[in-house]
Amino acid sequence: MHSKSIKLIIIGLIAGLINGLFGSGGGTLVVPALVFLLGLKDYKAHATAISIILPLTIISTFIYLYNKIIRFDIAIIVGLGGIVGSIIGAKFLKKIPTPTLRKIFGSIIILTAIRMIIR
């Protein structure tokens, strides 16, 4: 097996673990891994991460459903907003310069981490 294939499998394993444990989609790890370990352009890494996270999220959702831990009243409303937001985000992704995209993405990760540590 090639070293690139091994890297991809490890990225997938870690992303799946993070998605299952934290429900965070693993994109916070997948995007930097694709950019810095595999050399993908940022916008391709973001788009690829979304397609990687979809099957992970489906599997996690079935497990969460089985364990009856999903709040559908919240999930449906937030999901509808998320659909609109994802359409807008996907249309603008390639229009945002890479340095700006990195700053936005990094800032969101840092702010989220700080909020979780403080609480």
N, C-alpha and C positions, 0 to 999 in steps of 0.2 A: 504494500500500500504506500502511496506517495505521501510525503510530508504535508503537502497541501490538503490532501484528503483527511489526514489525521487531524490537522488543525480545524478543518470544517466540522468533523465529528465532535471534537472537544467543544467547539463554540456552540454547536447544537445541544450537546449534553448539558452544558452550563446554562444556556438560555432556557431549556426545558425545565431544569431544576428551579431556576429563579422564577419562571412563570408559574410553576405549580405551587411553590412556597409562598410567594408574595403577590401573585396576581398582577405583576407589573409588566407582563409581556416580554421581558428579557431584552427589549430593544436598547435599554441603557447599557447593556453589555455587547449586544450583537453589532450595533452600529460602530462603536470604537474598534471592536475586533476586526470587522471587515475593512475598515479604513486603515488601521495601523498594522495589523498582522498580514492582511492580504493585499493592501494597496488599492482597494476600490475607491473610486471618486465618492465624495460625501453623498451626493444626491442619489447615486446608485446604491450605496450602502443603506440609506434610509428606506428607499423603495424595496430593496431586497429584504431588509429586516421585517418589513410589514408582511411580506409573503411567507417568511419563515415563521412568524409569530401566529399567523392565522391557524394552522393545524395544531400548534401547541395550545392555543386558547380553546379550540374546540374540544380537545381531549380533557383539559382542565375543567371546562364547563360541565361536561358529562359527569365527571367525578364529583364536582360540587353539587350538581343536581341530585345525584345518587345519595349524597350525604345531607341533602335538604338545607343547604346553607346559603342559598342565593335569595336576596331580597328583590323580587321581581318588580315591586312598585318603584324602586329606585333604578334598577337596571334598565327598565324600558324607557324611562324618561331621559336618563343620561345617555343611553344608547341612541336615541333619536337625535339628541344634540351632537353626539359623536359622529353620526352619519353625515350630518351637515358639515361639521368641522373637518372631517376627513376629506370630503369632496373639495372644500376650499383649500386645505393644506396640500393635497395632491396636485391641484392645478398650479399652485404657487411654488412648489418645491424647486423646480429648475430655474425659476426666476430670481431666487434669492442667492446672492453671491456666497460662495463657499465660506469665506471668513465670517460673514454675518451668520450663516447657518450654524457654524461651529459655536459661535458665541451664544446664540439663542439656545441651542441644544445643551451646551455645557452649563449655562446659567440655570436652566430648568432643573437639571440634575442636581446641581449644587444647592439651589433653594429648596428642593424637595428633601434632600438629605438633611439640611439644617433643620427644617421643620420637623422631620421625624426624630431627630436627636433631641430637640428641645422638648417635644411633647413626651 
